[in-house]
Structure formats: C-alpha cells, structure tokens
Amino acid sequence: MNTTQAVCNYALLQFLPYPETGEFVNVGVLVACMQPCLLHFTSEKTMPERVKAMFPRQDLQCYADAMTALRTDMERVTSTVRDPKTCQLIFGELVRRRESEFRFGEVRTILTNDPQCMVHELFRRYVLMEIAYPPMPTLVTA
C-alpha cells in the first residue's frame, strides 16, 4: 500500500420511497476517513430529475422539506467530529439501517490521495452519474 494514500469508508444516501419494491435513487454521499480525521456529507438540495422520473407521484415540497431537515442534521453532526474514534462511532450510527425514505446503502471502502475531495468525486460519480466511460471497442465484421 502506498503510504500517501488514505483509507476512506463511504455510503450512498438513497431515496427509497417504497421500500417494498427495493427501487431507489442515490441522492447523497457520506465519507469517513480516520487518518486524516474527517466526516463529510453532501447531497442533492432539490429533487433531481431522476427521482421525478422514477417516482412521479412524489411531492416536490415534501421531498425538499425532508432533505432540508436531513442536511441540517448532517451538518450539525459532522461538525462535532474531532477525533478518529468519534468519527468512526458517528459514521456507524449515521449509516445504520432505518425505516425511512432516506437511508444509507452498504458501506464501501476506497483508497485516495486526497480525502478532502473524495466526497465530491463520489457525489459526481454515483449521484450526478458523471462517469467517464472508456470508449467502446470498434467491432469488426467480416
């Protein structure tokens, strides 16, 4: 392992209005890193088009109010992190499975050279779907 890399755990915030169907849309990311100690969260501020398309009966104002409350709580909680042990405990509690329209998916691990930017990179990749795919190979037919 490269000693300049940091190990980060992360979980994607999912909007899952009908848990019985199992269908969800990623709307946020929570990242925890012990060394350096950080806990970052970011999410969509308003209902994304993908949510509107997948769940057309969802009320825009209810979504916005619930997201605002969640973001406020996350800002309050993440600002209290001062040491690795607290960071680990808070991260574990935040990603714990709940019965809610907003819940975190499985915890994943990633190595990075820049833990400060990891939440934004993961947000772009998994929420905004800004993935740079390699070009498809050209098929040659005879």
PAPA-247345 format. One record per residue: x, y, z of N, C-alpha, C in turn. Coordinates in steps of 0.2 Angstrom, whole numbers, padded with zeros to 4 digits, always signed. Example, Ala and Ser with C-alpha at 12.3 -4.5 7.8 and 13.67 -1.06 7.14 Angstrom:
+0066-0028+0039+0062-0022+0039+0066-0016+0039/+0064-0011+0035+0068-0005+0036+0064+0000+0039/
//
This chain:
+0004-0006+0000+0000+0000+0000+0004+0006+0000/+0003+0011-0004+0006+0017-0004+0005+0021+0002/+0010+0023+0006+0009+0027+0012+0006+0034+0012/+0005+0036+0006+0002+0043+0005-0005+0042+0004/-0008+0036+0003-0015+0035+0002-0019+0035+0009/-0025+0037+0009-0029+0037+0015-0035+0032+0014/-0037+0028+0019-0042+0024+0018-0049+0027+0020/-0054+0027+0016-0060+0031+0017-0066+0026+0017/-0070+0026+0021-0077+0022+0021-0082+0027+0018/-0086+0025+0014-0092+0029+0012-0098+0025+0011/-0104+0029+0011-0110+0026+0010-0114+0031+0006/-0118+0028+0001-0123+0032-0003-0129+0033+0000/-0132+0039+0000-0138+0041+0003-0143+0039-0003/-0148+0035-0001-0153+0033-0006-0160+0035-0004/-0164+0037-0009-0171+0039-0009-0175+0033-0011/-0178+0031-0006-0182+0024-0007-0189+0025-0004/-0193+0028-0008-0200+0030-0005-0205+0024-0004/-0203+0018-0008-0207+0012-0007-0203+0006-0006/-0201+0005+0000-0196+0000+0002-0198-0007+0000/-0204-0008-0001-0206-0015-0003-0204-0016-0010/-0203-0011-0014-0201-0013-0021-0193-0013-0022/-0190-0010-0017-0182-0010-0017-0179-0005-0022/-0183-0001-0025-0181+0004-0030-0179+0010-0027/-0173+0013-0029-0170+0019-0025-0166+0023-0030/-0165+0029-0028-0161+0033-0032-0155+0036-0027/-0149+0036-0029-0144+0039-0025-0144+0047-0025/-0145+0050-0019-0146+0057-0019-0140+0060-0014/-0136+0056-0011-0130+0059-0007-0125+0054-0006/-0120+0057-0002-0114+0053-0001-0111+0055+0006/-0110+0050+0010-0106+0052+0017-0100+0048+0017/-0094+0052+0018-0087+0049+0018-0084+0050+0025/-0081+0045+0027-0077+0045+0034-0070+0043+0033/-0066+0046+0035-0059+0045+0035-0056+0045+0042/-0052+0040+0044-0049+0041+0051-0042+0045+0051/-0038+0044+0046-0032+0047+0046-0031+0050+0039/-0032+0057+0038-0034+0062+0042-0041+0061+0045/-0043+0063+0050-0049+0063+0053-0054+0068+0050/-0059+0065+0046-0064+0069+0043-0071+0065+0042/-0076+0069+0042-0083+0066+0041-0086+0071+0036/-0087+0069+0030-0090+0074+0025-0097+0071+0022/-0102+0076+0021-0108+0074+0018-0110+0079+0013/-0113+0076+0007-0116+0081+0003-0122+0077-0001/-0126+0081-0003-0132+0078-0006-0136+0083-0011/-0140+0081-0015-0144+0085-0019-0148+0089-0014/-0149+0096-0016-0153+0100-0012-0160+0100-0014/-0162+0099-0021-0169+0098-0023-0170+0092-0026/-0176+0090-0028-0177+0083-0030-0174+0083-0037/-0170+0078-0039-0167+0078-0045-0172+0075-0050/-0170+0076-0057-0174+0073-0062-0175+0066-0062/-0170+0062-0060-0170+0055-0060-0175+0053-0055/-0176+0056-0049-0181+0055-0044-0188+0056-0047/-0189+0062-0050-0195+0064-0053-0197+0058-0058/-0192+0056-0062-0194+0051-0067-0196+0044-0064/-0192+0042-0059-0193+0036-0056-0199+0035-0052/-0200+0041-0048-0206+0041-0043-0210+0047-0045/-0214+0047-0050-0218+0053-0052-0223+0056-0048/-0225+0052-0043-0230+0054-0038-0228+0057-0032/-0221+0058-0031-0218+0061-0025-0219+0068-0025/-0221+0071-0020-0222+0078-0019-0216+0082-0018/-0215+0087-0022-0208+0090-0023-0207+0094-0016/-0212+0097-0013-0211+0100-0007-0210+0096-0001/-0213+0090-0001-0211+0085+0005-0204+0083+0004/-0202+0081-0002-0195+0079-0003-0190+0085-0001/-0191+0091-0003-0187+0096-0001-0187+0098+0006/-0192+0097+0010-0193+0098+0017-0189+0093+0021/-0190+0086+0018-0186+0081+0022-0179+0081+0020/-0177+0083+0014-0170+0084+0013-0166+0090+0017/-0170+0095+0017-0168+0101+0021-0166+0099+0029/-0171+0095+0031-0170+0093+0038-0164+0088+0039/-0164+0083+0034-0158+0079+0034-0152+0082+0034/-0151+0087+0029-0145+0091+0028-0143+0095+0034/-0148+0098+0038-0147+0101+0044-0144+0097+0049/-0147+0091+0050-0144+0086+0055-0137+0084+0053/-0136+0082+0047-0130+0080+0045-0124+0085+0046/-0126+0092+0045-0121+0097+0046-0119+0098+0053/-0125+0097+0057-0124+0098+0065-0119+0092+0067/-0121+0086+0065-0117+0080+0067-0110+0080+0065/-0109+0081+0058-0102+0081+0056-0098+0086+0058/-0101+0092+0060-0096+0097+0063-0094+0095+0070/-0096+0090+0073-0094+0088+0080-0088+0084+0080/-0086+0081+0074-0081+0076+0074-0074+0079+0075/-0070+0077+0080-0064+0080+0082-0058+0074+0082/-0060+0068+0083-0055+0063+0083-0058+0056+0080/-0053+0052+0078-0055+0046+0074-0060+0041+0077/-0060+0041+0084-0064+0036+0087-0071+0039+0087/-0072+0046+0088-0079+0049+0087-0081+0048+0080/-0077+0049+0075-0078+0049+0068-0081+0042+0067/-0078+0037+0069-0080+0030+0067-0087+0029+0071/-0088+0031+0077-0094+0030+0080-0100+0033+0077/-0099+0040+0075-0104+0044+0072-0106+0041+0065/-0100+0039+0061-0102+0036+0054-0106+0030+0055/-0104+0025+0060-0108+0019+0061-0115+0020+0062/-0116+0025+0067-0123+0027+0068-0127+0030+0063/-0124+0034+0059-0127+0038+0053-0129+0033+0048/-0125+0028+0046-0127+0023+0041-0131+0017+0043/-0132+0017+0050-0136+0011+0052-0143+0011+0049/-0145+0005+0047-0152+0004+0043-0158+0007+0047/-0162+0011+0044-0168+0014+0047-0174+0013+0042/-0180+0014+0045-0186+0014+0041-0187+0021+0039/-0185+0023+0033-0186+0030+0031-0185+0030+0024/-0188+0036+0021-0187+0037+0014-0180+0038+0012/-0176+0041+0016-0169+0042+0015-0165+0037+0020/-0161+0033+0016-0157+0028+0020-0150+0027+0017/-0145+0025+0021-0139+0024+0018-0138+0017+0015/-0135+0016+0010-0133+0009+0007-0128+0006+0011/-0125+0001+0008-0119-0003+0011-0113+0002+0011/-0109+0000+0016-0103+0004+0017-0098+0001+0013/-0094+0005+0009-0089+0003+0005-0082+0007+0007/-0077+0004+0004-0070+0007+0006-0067+0009+0000/-0063+0014+0000-0059+0017-0005-0052+0020-0003/-0047+0019-0007-0041+0022-0006-0040+0029-0010/-0038+0034-0007-0037+0040-0010-0031+0044-0008/-0028+0048-0013-0023+0053-0011-0025+0059-0008/-0032+0060-0009-0035+0067-0007-0042+0066-0004/-0042+0064+0003-0048+0063+0006-0053+0069+0006/-0050+0075+0006-0054+0081+0007-0059+0081+0000/-0056+0079-0005-0060+0079-0012-0065+0073-0013/-0064+0068-0009-0067+0061-0010-0075+0062-0010/-0078+0066-0006-0085+0066-0006-0088+0069-0012/-0084+0074-0015-0086+0077-0021-0085+0072-0027/-0080+0069-0027-0079+0064-0033-0084+0058-0033/-0085+0056-0027-0090+0051-0026-0097+0053-0028/-0099+0059-0026-0105+0063-0027-0106+0063-0035/-0101+0065-0038-0101+0066-0046-0102+0059-0049/-0099+0054-0046-0099+0048-0049-0106+0044-0048/-0108+0044-0042-0114+0040-0040-0120+0043-0040/-0120+0050-0039-0127+0054-0038-0128+0058-0045/-0123+0061-0047-0124+0065-0054-0123+0061-0060/-0120+0055-0059-0119+0050-0064-0114+0053-0069/-0109+0056-0067-0104+0059-0072-0098+0055-0072/-0099+0049-0075-0094+0044-0075-0091+0044-0082/-0084+0044-0082-0081+0044-0089-0080+0037-0091/-0084+0035-0095-0083+0028-0098-0077+0028-0103/-0073+0022-0103-0069+0022-0109-0073+0021-0115/-0070+0023-0121-0073+0022-0127-0074+0014-0129/-0080+0013-0132-0082+0006-0134-0077+0004-0139/-0075-0003-0139-0071-0005-0145-0075-0005-0151/-0071-0004-0156-0075-0005-0163-0075-0012-0165/-0081-0014-0167-0082-0021-0169-0081-0022-0176/-0077-0026-0178-0075-0028-0185-0079-0034-0187/-0083-0033-0193-0087-0038-0195-0084-0040-0202/-0084-0047-0203-0081-0049-0210-0086-0050-0215/
//
